[in-house]
Amino acid sequence: MQQIVDKIVSIVNFNSNMILKKNKLVYIIWIALGIILFVQCKKEDEQPPEDIPLEIRARDDFHLLMKEWYLWYDKMPEVDIEDYNTPEELLEALRYDSLDKWSYITSLESFNSYFEEGEYEGHGFGYTYDEDGKVWLTFVFNASDFISQGVKRGWRLLKINGKDIIPFTDLATYFNGSTAGTVDYFEFQKPDLIKVEVSSTRKTIKMNTVLLADTIHVADQVVGHLVFKSFIGPSNAELDSVFNFFNSVGAQQLILDLRYNGGGRMDVTAKLASLIAGSAIDGQAFVKYVHNDKRTQYDDNIYFVNEANALSLNQVIVISSRGTASASEAIINGLKPYINVVVIGDNSYGKPVGMHTWDYADTYAFVPISFELLNANNVGGYYDGLPADSYIEDGLAWDFPDRNEYRLKEAIYYLKTGGFTGSSGSLKSLDLFSKPVKRGLKWEIGAE
């Protein structure tokens, strides 16, 4: 196991888009909510005995992996691994609960579907609760059945399958099932207070990570306005198209809405940062990876790159929330040493760490916390989130382009005046992202 791990990570300094195949070893590197993916298979002469169940082999090798690569390996409790029947059970026994809410194990198929293809199974929408326990749609993907029925952000969700929703519960518990083809029925209240019933069939959702890209004219300037959901494979082409558009209309400022962005691949994150800041900082350090004291030789930097459609801005206005996590936080923290980053909304989530991910037997994806994230000035450790400059409630009753939406309105006010109307203290967030529960692939997807 140890030889295999070292062989994989020894090529970590190569180009992040490189794929190598040798002796069935496949290597891909990226970051997701701070994740790097390493895909591996054991060599033919290292295959384990067939009579040992896969779960047990996976459990044993995962234990070795954690002892070498887990950021908090020295804080793991001593355990008898024979007491655990699966790697998932072992992870919960080894987890450093004081800080780690993010390490997880999932199926390799689901992992690759999301991070490579931007696909997951569901209904294609996001939601949150307000302080009164009312449920609001936060966004709807283009592939959702809701789109053809006119459902959009700003609508209140009243019932699912005829059941009133209990405040602050997981909506998945109201669905008729979790398999593709299952039909669920939803009752909404539109902004005009008219109630509407719609149906949706659970299916494979192809995410559009650009939820909105438009322009706003403020103080004789053209302002690009981008609402961005996740940093995943398909995002590269979406961002190229968006920034080509921003350049074509002469955008001079950018409002970047990351309020529901839980993170994603670091190659995409560096691309977006480079599209914002431009060639002036090409080759400069964007983010640093710092491993545990057993793996310091793999500490590395991610750099700004030259992007043809870069806006070359000296300022960006970021809309943030408790749902702004990991790679989204890296955008804020990584740009701060170079340009003015104005944050409006609420403190970010607080995930200054990342994960290497290993494919095990083409079945499991092991995703343990493996390193810290720092910016060029060595700033990190923001477990309480990155602070906002102006604290403004989420305008849940308005769609993203509506200038009455509270956080967009505040961003426009700042561009006009250079000042703020919001409070200087953190909000009492009721966002589901802020609840202290274990995170996994579903949380990274951030949608039903």
N, C-alpha and C positions, 0 to 999 in steps of 0.2 A: 504493500500500500504506500509506504513512504517513498519508494523509488518512483512510483507512478506519479504521485503528487509533485515531487521535485521536478520530474521531467516535464510535466505540464507547465508549471509556473515558471520554469527557466526561460520560457519564451515570452514572458509577460511584457518585456520591453519592446517587442516588435509592434508593427502597425496594428491598431485595434480592429481593423477590418479584415485582417489576414485569417484565412482558414487553411490549416495544414492537415493532411491526411497521411498517416504512416502507421503500419501495423494496427490498423483500425483505430488509431488515435485521432480524434477530431478535436480541433481547438477553435473556439470562438471566444472573443473577449468583449464584454460590455458591462454596463452598470445599470441596475434597475432598482429605484429607490436607493441608489448607491450600490447596484449589483454588477459584478463582473461574472460572465458565464464562461466556465471551462467545461467543455464536453469531452469525456474520456471513455475509453473501453480498455479493459485489461488485455495484455498481449496473450496470444494463443497458449503459450507455455505457462501462463499464470492463472489459468482458469481454476476456480475453487471446485472442490468435490461436489458432484451433482446431488449427493444425498443430503447436503446441508440446505435447508430451506432458504430461499432468497431473502426473506425478512431477517433471518438470523445473520446471514453473511453481511447484509446491508447494515444491520445494527452494529456488528463488530467493527466493520471498516469505518463507519461513521464515528465511532468512539475514537479510533486512531486519528481521524481527521480533526476532530474537535480538540484533541490534546495538542495538536501541532498548529492549527490555523485559527482557532477561535480567539477573538480579540481578548476575551477575559478568561483564557484557559486556566490561569492561576487562581481564579475565583470559583471554578467549578467544584461541586462537592465530590467526594470520593464515593463511587457507587459500585455495586456488584452488577455488571451488565447482564448477568444471567437472570436477574430479577425482571428484565424487560424483554418483551417479545417482538418488538418492532423498533426501527430507528426513530419513529415518531415518539414513542413512549420514552425512549432514552433521551431524546432532545429535551423533553419537559423536565426530566430529572437533572440534566446537566446545565440547563439555562441559568444565566446570572440574572435573576429576576429583578434586582435593583435597577438595572438599566435596560436589559434586553427584552424588548417587546416584539422584535422583528425576525429573528432567526426562524426558519420554517423548513419543512420538507413537503414537497408536492409531487405530482406525477410529471414526468418529463414532457409528456404530450401536451398537457395543459400549459406548462411553463413556456414551451416553444411556440404554442399557438398564440399566446398573448404577446410575448416579447419580440418574436420574429414576424408574425403575420398580423398582429393587432386584432386577434379574434378571441372571443369568449362566448360562452353559452348563457343566454339570458333574455331580457326584454329590452335592454338598450336605453336605460335612463339612470340618472342619479337623483338623490333626494337628501333632505335634511329636515330637522325639526326646528321650529322657532321656540322662543322662551315660554310660550303658552302650550307647547306640545302639538301644534299644528304641523302637518306634513306638507312640504313644498317640493315640487320638482326643481332641481337645480340645473339640469341640462337633459337633452334628449339627443341620442346619436341619430345620424341620417338613416341608418339601417333599421331603426326601430319601427314596429308597427304603429307606434303612436304618431309618427310623422304624417302619414296619409290621413289620419283622423284629426289633424290640427292641434294635437297636444304639444305644449311647449313649456319652457321655463316660465315661472310666474303663476302656474296653475296649482291649486291646492288639491291634495289627494285625500279623499274622505273615506273610501272603503275599498277593500280588495275582496273579491268573491263574496260580497254581501256582508262582510264583517267590518265593523268600525275598528279603526286602528288605535290601539292603546299607545299613548305617548311614549316615545323613546324605546320602542321595540324594533327588532330587526324585521323589515318588511318581508324577508324571505320566508318567515314563519307563516305568512298568510297565503302563500302560493299553493296551487293545487298539486304541485309536484316539481321535481327538479330535472326531469328528462325532456329532451327536445320533443316538440310537438304538443306539449301540455298547454292548454289555453287557460288564461286567467282574465278575470273581469274587474275593471277599475271604475270607480266613480270619482270624478273630479269636479271642482268648482272653479270656473273661469274667473278672470279679473272682474267681469261684469256681473258676477254672482250667479250666473246661470250654471246649473249642474248638468254634467255630461257623463254618459256611460260609454266606455269603450272596451274593446277586447284586445288581447295581445297573445300571440303564440310564442312560446319559448323556442328560441332558435339560435343558430350561430350568428353573432353580431360582429360585423366588420366595423371597427371603430374609426371614426374620423377624429383625429386628435386635435385638429383645428376646429373648435366649436363655432368660432366667428372670426372673420377678418374683414374690417371695414376701415373707413377713415372718418375723422372728425376735424372740422375746421375751427381752430381756437386761436384767437389773437393773431389773425392773419397768418397762421401756420397750418400746414397739413399734418395731422397727427395720425399715425398708424395705430390701430386698435386691434389687438390680437388676444383672443381667449383660447388658451392652450391647455389641453387636458392631460396628455401623457407623453413621455419621451420614449417612443418605441420605433421599431423598424420602419413602418410606413410614414412616420413623421418627417423623415428626411425630404421626401418628394413634396409633401405638403408645405413644409417650411420654405423650400426653394420657390414654390409657386407664390406663396404669400409675400415673401420679401422681394421677389421680382415685381409683384404688383405695387408694393410700397414704394419701390424705387421709381416705377413708371409714373406714379402720381406725385413724386417729389416729397415724400414724407420727411419731415424735419424733427419729429418727436415720436415717441412710442409709449403707449400704454399697454403693458403686458399683464394680462389677467391670468394669474396662476392659482386662483383661490381654490380650485378643485383638483389641482395637479399633484398627485401623490408621488411623482418621480418617474424614473425610466432609465434608458440606456445612456451611458456617459458620452458616447460618441455623438449622440443627438444633442445632449446637453451642451457639449463644447461647440457644436455647430450653431446652436441658437445664440450662445454667448458671443460667438465670433460674428454672427450676422448682425448683432446689435452694436458691438464695439468697433468692428472694422479692422483694417490692415495695420493701423498704428500700433497695435499690441500683438501682432502676429508673432508666434513663437514664444510669447511670455507664458508663465505658469498660470493656469486657470484654477486647477484643483490639485492638491497633493494627497497621496495615499500613505498612511502611516500604519504599519502592521504591528503585531505584538513583538516582543523582544526575541522570539525565535525566528522571525521571518523578516527582519529588518532589511535583508538583502533584496527584498521585493518591493520596498518602498519606491514610489514612482510619482511622476507628475503627469497630468493631462494638460495639454497646451492649447492656447488659442491658435486657430488656423485661418488661412486666408480664404474668405468666401466671396465669390463673384458678386453676390447680391447684397453685400453688407451695407448697412445704413451709416456706419461710422459715426455713431452718436456719442456725445459726451454726457448724456443723461438718459435714464430710463425710469419710468414710473411703473412700479409693480403693485398689482392688487393681490393681497395676500390674505390667508386665513389659517385656521388650525388644520385645514386640509392641504396646505402648501408644504410638501414634505420632500426630504432627501434631495433628489436631483434638482427640484425646484428651489430648494434652499441653497443648493450649490450655485445656481444662477445668481441669486442675490449676494451671497457671500463671496463668490468668485469674481464678480464684477466690481465689487466695492473698492478694491485697491486701485482701480483704473478709471472708473467713471462715477458720476453721481447717481446713486441708486436711491430713489424715493419710494418708501413702502407705505401703502394705504390699505387699511382694513383691520387686521388683527395680527398678533404674533403668529409666526409660522408654527408648524407642528413640533419641530425639535428632534431631528434625526441626523446628527452629525457623524454618522458611521455608515459603512457599506458592507456588502457581502460578496464573496466569491461564491460561485455556484458550480457544483460538480454533478455531472450525469453519472448515475450509478446503474450499470447493467441495462442501459436504455429504458429504465423503468422509473427510477427516482430522480428528482432534482434536489440535491442537498444545498441548502441556502443559509449557512451560518454567518453571523456578523464576523468580519475578518479584518477590518481596518477602520481607522478614523479618517475623516475628511477635513482638510485644512485649506485655507486660501493662500495666496502668495505671501501674505503677511503673517502666516501661521496662526490665523484666527480659526478656531473651531470650538468644540465642546458646548454647542448651543442646545443642550437638552431641553431647556425651557422654551425654545423657539427663538427665532430672530425677531427683534422688536419692530413694530411699525412706527412710522413717523406721525401718522394720524389714525386714530382708532375710530372706525365707522362700522356700523352694523351692516350686514349683508342685506341688500334690497331684494328680498326674495319674491316680492310681488311684481317685479318688473323683469322683462327679458333683457339680455345682455346689451343690445344696442340702445336701449331707452335711456336718455340723458337724465331721467328722474331716478334711475337706479342709484342707490346711495353712494356706493364706492366709485362708480364711474363719474358721478356728479362731483365727488370730492377731487378726483384726479383732474377733471376739467378745471375746477376752481383753482387748484394748485398751478396749473399751466397758465391761467389768466393772471393770478395774483402773486404767486410764489409763497403763499401762506396756506393755512389749513382752517377748517371749521370743526374738525373732529376733536375728540378728547385726547389727553396725553397719557391716559392710563389704559391698561389692557381690558378687553371686554370679558364679560362672563360668558364664555363660549359654551353653547349647548350642542355644537356640531358633533356628529357621531365620531369624527376623527379623533376627538379629544378624550374619548373614553379609554380608560386604562385596561385594554384587553389585548390578548395576543394577536399579532398581525400575521397574515399569510398572503397567498396569491390573490384571494378575493379582495383583500383590502388594497393591494397594489392596483388591481383593476379599477376599484372604486366605483362600481356601477352594478345595477341589478340586471 
